[in-house]
Amino acid sequence: MKRHQESTAVLLLDDIYESTDPAVKRYIMQIMEEEMDKAQERALVRVAQKFRHLLSPQMQQTLAAQYPVTALAASA
């Protein structure tokens, strides 16, 4: 069921989500998987930042170098 709204400020993607085109379905699944992988990594890095005291000094340095706290906050 397609929803239409008079306000153009709200993006409705029903036409894409409800597409029967197999290429659309495949691409949606591919992108969702990629984004979930990124979200999972961000979540784990946030946990590592909070509990970095449990990491070895070498891993604390690696964490700080690869994932500065300010960069992580900007990507969340």
Protein Blocks (a to p, Z undefined) as FASTA:
>chain_A
ZZddfblkbccfklmmmpcbfklmmmmmmmmmmmmmmmmmmmmmmmmmmmmmmpcfklmm
mmmmmmgfklmmmmZZ
